[in-house]
Amino acid sequence: MSGGVSFFLVHPLSSSHLYLFDGLHGRELAKSGLRGVDLGSGSGIRPLWSGDSESELVVGMFDIAFSRVGSRCRPRRGPGRVQVGSGSG
């Protein structure tokens, strides 16, 4: 096992809202789409994160990945490395 983390990002055509799901729910999402999602009903697939902000989405993905795989997920600085942040203060 490589210890990776997978996600599904869903963007409904009818809104600007984004939903982030655990990769384990791919089959259910493919079968039912957002009809099978818990949007406050208490049943169905619960998104790991939802919102309208792409920067919050990236931070949320890193937080979830870090909680699952620990320090192996920390972004590194330097040439060719990803740096996480909004670029503001």
C-alpha positions in Angstrom: 0.0 0.0 0.0 1.4 3.4 -1.0 -0.3 5.3 1.7 -1.9 7.8 -0.8 -5.1 9.7 -0.4 -7.7 10.0 -3.2 -10.5 12.5 -3.6 -13.4 13.2 -5.9 -14.2 16.8 -6.5 -17.8 17.5 -7.7 -18.9 20.8 -9.2 -22.7 20.8 -10.0 -23.4 22.7 -13.2 -26.2 24.6 -11.5 -24.1 26.3 -8.8 -20.7 27.5 -7.9 -20.6 25.2 -4.9 -17.9 22.5 -4.7 -18.1 19.1 -2.9 -15.0 17.1 -1.9 -15.5 13.3 -1.3 -13.3 10.5 -0.1 -12.0 8.4 -3.0 -13.8 5.4 -1.5 -17.1 6.8 -2.6 -16.4 6.9 -6.3 -18.7 4.0 -7.2 -21.6 5.5 -5.3 -21.0 9.0 -6.8 -20.9 7.5 -10.3 -24.1 5.7 -9.7 -26.2 8.3 -7.8 -24.4 11.6 -8.4 -25.4 14.3 -5.9 -28.8 12.6 -5.3 -27.0 10.2 -3.0 -25.2 12.9 -1.0 -26.0 14.0 2.5 -26.7 17.7 2.2 -28.0 18.0 5.8 -30.5 15.2 5.6 -28.5 12.8 7.7 -28.4 10.0 5.1 -26.2 9.3 2.2 -22.6 10.1 1.5 -21.2 13.0 3.5 -18.8 15.3 1.8 -15.4 15.7 3.4 -15.6 19.4 2.5 -18.0 21.7 0.7 -18.0 25.4 -0.1 -17.4 28.0 -2.8 -13.8 29.0 -2.1 -11.1 27.2 -4.1 -8.4 28.3 -1.7 -10.3 26.8 1.2 -10.7 23.7 -0.8 -6.9 23.3 -1.2 -6.3 23.9 2.5 -9.1 21.4 3.3 -7.5 18.8 1.0 -4.1 19.2 2.6 -5.6 19.1 6.1 -7.4 15.8 5.3 -4.4 14.3 3.6 -2.1 15.3 6.5 -4.4 13.8 9.0 -4.3 10.5 7.1 -0.7 10.1 6.1 1.1 12.5 8.5 4.3 14.3 7.6 4.7 12.5 4.3 2.1 14.9 3.0 3.7 18.2 4.1 4.4 20.6 1.2 8.1 21.3 0.7 9.6 24.6 -0.3 12.2 24.9 -3.0 12.6 24.5 -6.7 9.9 22.3 -8.2 8.0 22.1 -4.9 4.4 23.0 -4.2 3.9 25.8 -1.7 0.5 26.1 -0.1 -1.1 29.4 0.8 -3.2 32.2 -0.4 -0.3 34.6 -1.0 -1.8 37.2 1.4 -0.8 38.1 4.9 
